[in-house]
Amino acid sequence: MGDIRPGPPQLRPGRALAHTTGASGSGSPHRSDGHAPQTPRGARRPGPDGRPGTTPPVPGRPTSFFLRSPFFLLGLPALLFALITWQVVADGPLLRLDERVSRALLHPDRASELLADLGNIQVAVPILAVVLGYVALRARRTGTDRWWVPATAGAVLMALVPALIIPLKELTARHGTPVMPPGPGYFPSGHTATAAVAYGSATLLLLPWLRTAWARRALVALCALAVLGVSFGLVRRGYHWPLDVVASWFLCAVLLGSLWLFLNGRGRDRTPRSSPSAEHS
């Protein structure tokens, strides 16, 4: 009884030494058996103060961040659209190149007319409407919070197309190609904008519901082919100058980039609904 003393237990030196320096005295703070560390954290080189250093940067992250930055998605296309619009309004030298490219590609035929028709409101908007309904139904069945928001965002974006294109046509008052009736109102291309926003919005809304990477790549490729097909048909048929089409690309890149940022931001902030059993437990 005389050996029992009050106070905290004392660590035995042997056990402490084994956990701090390892059995072989290597001085490694991660392993006590003397073997080389097997994890990336354990393989870090020590910093100047003796503590573990930082891990090397992950390849590809800066590029991914750049591609997803608001400037790349919104600012750069808006800047290029403003540059083309300025050239059209000021009758700049870029229009001379535009006319030469148009003469080289101009060849009205039935195939180009059919491709251009894919940008008609009667074709593109119903396709988007079907996708909006499908996405809303899937989100509602899975119990997604505010399931109607993505479909509504796609519909609003489509409604913005005429609200933007019509005033721009009146502002620029550019005349059509030689094969079109005389008169202004050809810049930017409304058919291109309709196709890009309708098919692009449908693609962005469908991507989260596709299970495989192959299916997602195939959908993006199909959307790109549809928009490029409409653009080529418009220029080859003579409905629009090439710059009319390219300007619509950049304008729609701003619209679709805004939708992409909205959908991704909502996906990160959304929290799943609590089940009734969990709320009452």
C-alpha positions as CSV (number, residue, x, y, z in Angstrom):
1,M,0.0,0.0,0.0
2,G,2.9,2.3,0.6
3,D,3.9,2.2,-3.1
4,I,0.6,3.6,-4.4
5,R,0.9,7.4,-5.0
6,P,-1.8,9.7,-6.2
7,G,-1.2,11.4,-9.7
8,P,-1.5,10.7,-13.4
9,P,0.1,7.4,-14.7
10,Q,3.6,7.7,-16.0
11,L,4.5,6.6,-19.5
12,R,7.1,3.9,-19.8
13,P,10.1,5.1,-21.7
14,G,10.4,2.0,-23.8
15,R,6.9,2.3,-25.2
16,A,7.2,6.0,-25.9
17,L,10.5,5.5,-27.6
18,A,9.0,2.8,-29.9
19,H,6.2,5.1,-31.0
20,T,8.3,8.2,-31.6
21,T,11.5,6.9,-33.1
22,G,10.7,3.4,-34.4
23,A,12.1,0.1,-33.3
24,S,15.3,0.7,-35.2
25,G,15.8,4.3,-34.1
26,S,15.2,5.7,-37.6
27,G,13.5,8.8,-36.4
28,S,10.5,8.5,-38.7
29,P,7.3,9.8,-37.0
30,H,5.0,7.6,-39.2
31,R,6.2,4.0,-38.8
32,S,7.4,2.2,-35.6
33,D,8.7,-0.9,-37.4
34,G,11.6,0.7,-39.3
35,H,10.1,0.1,-42.7
36,A,9.8,2.7,-45.4
37,P,6.4,4.5,-45.5
38,Q,4.0,3.2,-48.1
39,T,1.5,6.2,-48.4
40,P,2.0,9.4,-50.3
41,R,1.6,11.3,-47.0
42,G,4.3,9.3,-45.4
43,A,6.6,9.9,-48.5
44,R,6.5,13.6,-48.1
45,R,9.8,15.4,-47.8
46,P,10.2,17.3,-44.5
47,G,10.0,21.1,-44.7
48,P,12.6,23.5,-43.3
49,D,11.2,23.1,-39.7
50,G,11.3,19.3,-39.8
51,R,7.6,18.8,-40.3
52,P,6.2,16.9,-43.3
53,G,6.1,19.1,-46.4
54,T,3.2,19.6,-48.8
55,T,2.2,17.1,-51.4
56,P,3.1,17.8,-55.1
57,P,0.4,19.5,-57.2
58,V,-2.1,17.3,-58.9
59,P,-1.6,17.4,-62.7
60,G,-4.5,18.9,-64.6
61,R,-6.0,21.0,-61.9
62,P,-4.9,24.4,-63.1
63,T,-6.2,23.6,-66.6
64,S,-9.5,22.4,-65.2
65,F,-9.9,25.5,-63.1
66,F,-9.1,27.7,-66.1
67,L,-11.7,25.9,-68.3
68,R,-14.3,26.3,-65.6
69,S,-13.5,29.9,-64.7
70,P,-16.2,32.6,-65.3
71,F,-13.8,34.6,-67.5
72,F,-13.2,31.6,-69.9
73,L,-16.9,30.7,-69.9
74,L,-18.4,34.1,-70.1
75,G,-15.9,36.9,-70.4
76,L,-13.9,35.6,-73.4
77,P,-16.9,34.8,-75.6
78,A,-18.5,38.1,-74.7
79,L,-15.3,39.9,-75.7
80,L,-15.1,38.1,-79.0
81,F,-18.8,38.8,-79.7
82,A,-18.3,42.5,-79.0
83,L,-15.3,42.6,-81.4
84,I,-17.2,41.0,-84.3
85,T,-20.2,43.3,-83.6
86,W,-17.9,46.3,-83.7
87,Q,-16.5,45.2,-87.0
88,V,-20.0,44.8,-88.5
89,V,-21.2,48.1,-87.3
90,A,-18.0,50.0,-88.3
91,D,-17.7,48.1,-91.7
92,G,-14.3,47.0,-90.6
93,P,-11.7,45.0,-92.5
94,L,-12.9,41.7,-91.0
95,L,-16.0,42.0,-93.3
96,R,-13.8,41.7,-96.4
97,L,-12.6,38.3,-95.2
98,D,-16.1,37.4,-94.3
99,E,-17.3,38.1,-97.9
100,R,-14.5,36.0,-99.4
101,V,-15.2,33.0,-97.2
102,S,-18.9,33.3,-98.1
103,R,-18.2,33.3,-101.8
104,A,-16.0,30.2,-101.4
105,L,-18.6,28.3,-99.4
106,L,-21.8,29.4,-101.1
107,H,-23.5,26.6,-103.0
108,P,-27.3,26.5,-102.4
109,D,-28.5,22.9,-102.5
110,R,-31.1,20.7,-100.9
111,A,-28.7,19.2,-98.3
112,S,-27.6,22.7,-97.0
113,E,-31.3,23.7,-96.8
114,L,-32.2,20.6,-94.7
115,L,-29.2,21.3,-92.4
116,A,-30.3,24.9,-91.9
117,D,-33.8,23.8,-91.1
118,L,-32.5,22.1,-87.9
119,G,-32.2,25.6,-86.5
120,N,-35.9,26.4,-87.1
121,I,-38.0,27.1,-84.0
122,Q,-40.5,24.4,-85.1
123,V,-37.7,21.8,-84.9
124,A,-35.3,22.8,-82.1
125,V,-37.8,24.1,-79.5
126,P,-40.0,21.0,-79.4
127,I,-36.9,18.9,-78.9
128,L,-35.9,21.1,-76.0
129,A,-39.4,20.9,-74.6
130,V,-39.3,17.1,-74.5
131,V,-36.0,17.2,-72.7
132,L,-37.3,19.7,-70.2
133,G,-40.3,17.6,-69.4
134,Y,-38.2,14.4,-69.1
135,V,-35.6,16.1,-66.8
136,A,-38.3,17.6,-64.6
137,L,-40.1,14.2,-64.3
138,R,-36.9,12.3,-63.4
139,A,-36.0,14.9,-60.8
140,R,-39.4,14.8,-59.2
141,R,-39.5,11.0,-59.1
142,T,-36.1,10.9,-57.4
143,G,-37.2,13.4,-54.8
144,T,-34.7,16.1,-55.8
145,D,-35.1,19.3,-53.9
146,R,-36.7,22.0,-56.1
147,W,-36.9,19.6,-59.0
148,W,-38.4,22.1,-61.3
149,V,-35.5,24.6,-61.2
150,P,-33.2,23.1,-63.9
151,A,-36.0,22.7,-66.4
152,T,-37.2,26.2,-65.7
153,A,-33.7,27.6,-66.2
154,G,-33.5,25.9,-69.6
155,A,-36.9,27.4,-70.6
156,V,-35.9,30.9,-69.5
157,L,-32.6,30.6,-71.4
158,M,-34.5,29.7,-74.6
159,A,-36.8,32.6,-74.1
160,L,-33.8,35.0,-73.9
161,V,-32.8,34.1,-77.5
162,P,-35.4,36.3,-79.3
163,A,-35.2,38.9,-76.6
164,L,-31.5,39.4,-77.4
165,I,-31.3,38.6,-81.1
166,I,-34.1,40.9,-82.3
167,P,-32.7,44.1,-80.8
168,L,-29.2,43.2,-82.1
169,K,-30.5,42.7,-85.6
170,E,-32.1,46.1,-85.5
171,L,-29.0,47.7,-84.0
172,T,-26.5,46.3,-86.5
173,A,-28.9,46.4,-89.6
174,R,-26.6,44.2,-91.6
175,H,-27.7,43.2,-95.1
176,G,-27.8,39.6,-96.3
177,T,-25.8,37.7,-98.9
178,P,-26.3,38.2,-102.6
179,V,-28.7,35.3,-102.8
180,M,-31.1,36.7,-100.2
181,P,-33.7,39.4,-100.7
182,P,-32.3,42.9,-100.0
183,G,-32.9,44.3,-96.6
184,P,-31.2,44.4,-93.1
185,G,-31.6,42.1,-90.1
186,Y,-29.1,39.3,-90.7
187,F,-26.7,39.8,-87.8
188,P,-26.4,37.7,-85.6
189,S,-27.9,34.5,-86.9
190,G,-31.2,33.7,-85.2
191,H,-31.2,30.1,-86.5
192,T,-27.8,29.5,-85.1
193,A,-28.7,30.9,-81.8
194,T,-31.9,28.8,-81.7
195,A,-30.1,25.6,-82.4
196,A,-27.2,26.3,-80.1
197,V,-29.3,27.2,-77.1
198,A,-32.0,24.5,-77.6
199,Y,-29.6,21.7,-78.3
200,G,-27.0,23.0,-75.8
201,S,-29.4,23.4,-73.0
202,A,-30.9,20.0,-73.6
203,T,-27.4,18.5,-73.4
204,L,-26.5,20.3,-70.2
205,L,-29.7,19.2,-68.6
206,L,-29.4,15.6,-69.7
207,L,-25.7,15.1,-68.7
208,P,-26.3,14.5,-65.0
209,W,-28.8,11.7,-65.7
210,L,-26.5,9.7,-68.0
211,R,-24.7,6.9,-66.2
212,T,-21.6,6.3,-68.3
213,A,-18.9,8.6,-69.6
214,W,-19.3,7.2,-73.1
215,A,-23.0,8.2,-73.1
216,R,-22.1,11.7,-72.0
217,R,-19.4,12.1,-74.6
218,A,-21.7,10.8,-77.3
219,L,-24.4,13.3,-76.3
220,V,-22.0,16.2,-76.4
221,A,-20.6,15.1,-79.8
222,L,-24.2,14.9,-81.1
223,C,-25.0,18.4,-79.9
224,A,-21.8,19.8,-81.4
225,L,-22.6,18.1,-84.8
226,A,-26.1,19.4,-84.8
227,V,-25.0,23.0,-84.2
228,L,-22.2,22.8,-86.7
229,G,-24.5,21.2,-89.3
230,V,-27.0,24.1,-88.9
231,S,-24.1,26.6,-89.1
232,F,-22.7,25.1,-92.2
233,G,-26.1,24.8,-93.9
234,L,-26.9,28.5,-93.2
235,V,-23.6,29.6,-94.8
236,R,-23.6,27.2,-97.7
237,R,-27.2,28.0,-98.5
238,G,-26.5,31.7,-98.4
239,Y,-29.0,32.5,-95.6
240,H,-26.2,34.1,-93.5
241,W,-22.7,35.4,-93.7
242,P,-20.1,33.4,-91.8
243,L,-19.6,36.1,-89.3
244,D,-23.4,36.1,-88.5
245,V,-23.0,32.5,-87.5
246,V,-19.7,32.9,-85.6
247,A,-21.1,35.8,-83.6
248,S,-24.1,33.7,-82.6
249,W,-21.7,31.0,-81.4
250,F,-20.0,33.4,-79.0
251,L,-23.3,34.9,-77.8
252,C,-24.7,31.5,-77.1
253,A,-21.5,30.5,-75.4
254,V,-22.2,33.2,-72.8
255,L,-25.7,32.0,-72.3
256,L,-24.8,28.3,-72.1
257,G,-21.9,29.1,-69.8
258,S,-24.2,30.9,-67.5
259,L,-26.5,27.9,-67.4
260,W,-23.6,25.5,-66.8
261,L,-22.4,27.6,-63.9
262,F,-25.9,27.8,-62.4
263,L,-26.5,24.1,-62.7
264,N,-23.1,23.2,-61.2
265,G,-23.4,25.7,-58.4
266,R,-26.9,24.4,-57.5
267,G,-25.6,20.8,-57.6
268,R,-22.9,21.7,-55.0
269,D,-25.2,23.6,-52.7
270,R,-28.2,21.2,-52.9
271,T,-28.7,19.0,-49.8
272,P,-30.8,15.8,-50.0
273,R,-34.2,15.8,-48.4
274,S,-34.5,14.2,-45.0
275,S,-36.6,11.1,-44.9
276,P,-39.7,11.2,-42.7
277,S,-38.3,8.4,-40.5
278,A,-35.1,10.3,-39.9
279,E,-37.0,13.4,-38.9
280,H,-39.0,11.5,-36.2
281,S,-36.2,9.4,-34.9
